[in-house]
Amino acid sequence: MAIIYAMTLLNRDSFQFLIIDDDPAITRFLVTYLRQKGHSCQALTEGFQTATWLAHNDCEVVIVDLRMPKVDGISLISFIREINPKIPIVVFTGVGYDEEKMHAALRAGANGYVSKNLPIEQLYCVLSRVLATSQQRSSRETLDRPQAALVDAA
């Protein structure tokens, strides 16, 4: 049964994204783009709304801007990691390729980093990669559980 579930998960075409960016034009654009690709999306324009949203909703990937007026993106990534250590987080930022910011975001727990200056397809490639990695990790954990139970039973 676990093998069937894992294969179904890997073959899914639609995912739920949470976008956190203070620029409403960016969030509208990303929501429209991801919905056209067949996904579900929610957008927050205030980083401080994240805890409440995550407490009442599920998503499979969080897209975070680094520069927001009330909440620093690096701190927000760390906060999301505390709430959910496994959820993939991708930085989508207008900062461009700033190696120091990129490394800080990755140390805080981001799984990917994309500049807003790049074509949107680049973001989609990174989202696909982090989703594939997350799904593989989940399927391995699912497949390892029955084996652990068998070892414990022996």
Buried (B, 14 or more C-beta within 10 A) or exposed (E): EBEEEBEEBEEEEEBBBBBBBBBEEBBEBBBEBBEEBEBBBBBBBEBEEBBEBBEEEEBBBBBBBBBBEEBBBBEBBBBBBEEBEEBBBBBBBEBEEBEEBBEBBBEBBBBBBBBBEBEBEBBBBBBEBBBEEBBEEBBEEBEEEEEEEEEEEE
